[in-house]
């Protein structure tokens, strides 16, 4: 396998882990992740750093911000400063792969015209003659364009994620294939890949991670009794591998031994694994095992994961 392919696959792994980490840590991006250091600079997460270090081609970022129009909005002005500082951190961590330009578009200027062509949003401000631009346009060597039309302060909790996602999409012109195996309904009920939604409005929705993955990859749900992992699968994601057959475990093992990349999420007590209730035996569901592991494969690969260990955050505990 050549170095370029390894780098591309590593980048896919990095973005998948980055998505999973953000969702697990932030509860679907509902908790703020602002990490302001003493030097007023953001500290990039390990996931973002890995993605930036994997870039093979240069990317140009143009940050459009009308400073004059924001003077009467101190909170927005402060947020714009934080966005700009974070963008400079991305540039510094990219080993020269990211070029950053800060644009202050004036009325009727070429910068304003370019911002409009990119589809960036201009917002009128009371008492100001000039509209406010506060967005980002990214381009790659093949004139691919990705944008954030307007940085919304209420979405600051997912700022790093949105920036990293934009950079990933610019650096990967072809959507890669990701296979998913799970004993849980992570893709919702009766998911329609053409419509990108579940068939029934009252059915279970896809997990947040699945929704995010589908925005960047061609995601294929693989059956839990699969005999062979498709060779086109760049990365295999296995979520809560409970009671997988020997045939499926063998298929996973052969995929990994052939150089395939695997991301596995095992859980000693998966709350989402809700067993069916038995009216004649209510205790059966309560006592049903909810753990998952691939102990035989893990052992053969040289590591173990205990079914008795549970990781929890005391700060988010519910008092009873």
QUINOR-V137919 format. One record per residue. SS is DSSP state (h for helix, s for strand, l for the rest). OMEGA is omega in whole degrees, -180 to 180 (* if undefined). Layout:
ss=(SS,SS)
omega=(OMEGA,OMEGA)
//
This chain:
ss=(l,l,h,h,h,h,h,h,h,h,h,h,h,h,h,h,h,h,h,h,h,h,h,h,h,h,l,l,l,l,l,l,l,l,l,s,l,l,l,l,l,s,l,l,l,h,h,h,h,h,h,h,h,l,l,l,l,l,s,s,s,s,s,s,s,l,l,h,h,h,l,l,l,h,h,h,h,h,h,h,h,h,h,h,h,h,h,h,h,h,h,h,h,l,l,l,l,s,s,s,s,s,s,l,l,l,l,l,l,h,h,h,h,h,h,h,h,h,l,l,l,s,s,l,l,l,l,l,l,l,l,s,s,s,s,s,s,s,s,l,l,l,l,l,s,s,s,s,l,l,l,l,h,h,h,h,h,h,h,h,h,h,h,h,h,h,h,h,h,h,h,l,l,l,l,l,s,s,s,s,s,s,l,l,l,l,l,l,l,l,s,s,l,l,l,l,s,s,l,l,l,l,l,l,l,l,l,h,h,h,h,h,h,h,h,h,l,s,s,s,s,l,l,l,l,l,l,l,l,l,l,l,l,l,s,s,s,s,s,l,l,l,l,l,l,h,h,h,h,h,h,h,h,h,h,h,h,l,l,l,s,s,s,s,s,l,l,l,l,l,l,l,l,l,l,l,l,l,l,l,l,h,h,h,h,h,h,l,l,l,l,l,l,l,h,h,h,h,h,h,h,l,l,l,l,l,l,l,l,l,l,l,l,h,h,h,l,l,l,l)
omega=(-174,-175,-179,180,177,-180,180,180,177,178,177,178,-178,-178,178,179,178,178,-177,-179,-179,-178,-179,-176,-171,179,-178,174,-178,-179,-177,179,-177,-179,-176,-178,-179,179,178,178,176,170,-178,178,179,179,178,-180,179,-180,180,180,-179,-178,179,-176,180,178,179,177,176,-179,-178,-178,179,-173,-177,-177,-177,-176,-178,-179,-173,-179,178,179,179,179,178,178,180,178,-179,178,179,178,177,176,176,-179,-178,-176,-173,-179,176,-178,-180,173,-176,176,177,-175,176,-171,176,-179,176,179,177,178,179,179,179,178,178,179,178,-179,178,-174,173,-175,176,-179,179,178,180,180,-177,176,-179,170,-180,-175,-176,174,178,180,175,-175,-180,179,171,-176,171,-175,162,-171,180,178,-178,-177,-179,178,-179,-178,180,-178,-179,179,-178,179,-179,177,179,-179,179,-178,176,-176,180,-175,-180,179,-179,-177,177,178,-178,173,179,174,178,180,-177,-179,-180,-180,176,-179,178,-177,180,180,-179,-178,178,-176,-177,-179,-180,178,179,-180,175,176,-179,-180,180,179,179,179,-178,177,-174,-176,168,-174,178,174,-179,-178,-179,176,-177,-178,-178,178,-180,-178,-180,-178,-180,178,177,178,180,-175,178,-178,-177,175,175,-179,177,179,180,178,178,179,178,-180,180,178,-180,-179,179,178,179,-179,-173,170,-176,176,178,-172,178,178,-177,-180,179,179,-176,-179,178,-179,177,-178,-178,-178,-177,-177,-177,-180,-179,-177,-179,180,178,-177,177,-180,170,-169,-178,179,-179,180,180,179,172,176,-179,173,-175,176,-176,-176,177,179,-178,179,-178,-177,-179,-179,177,-180,179,*)
//
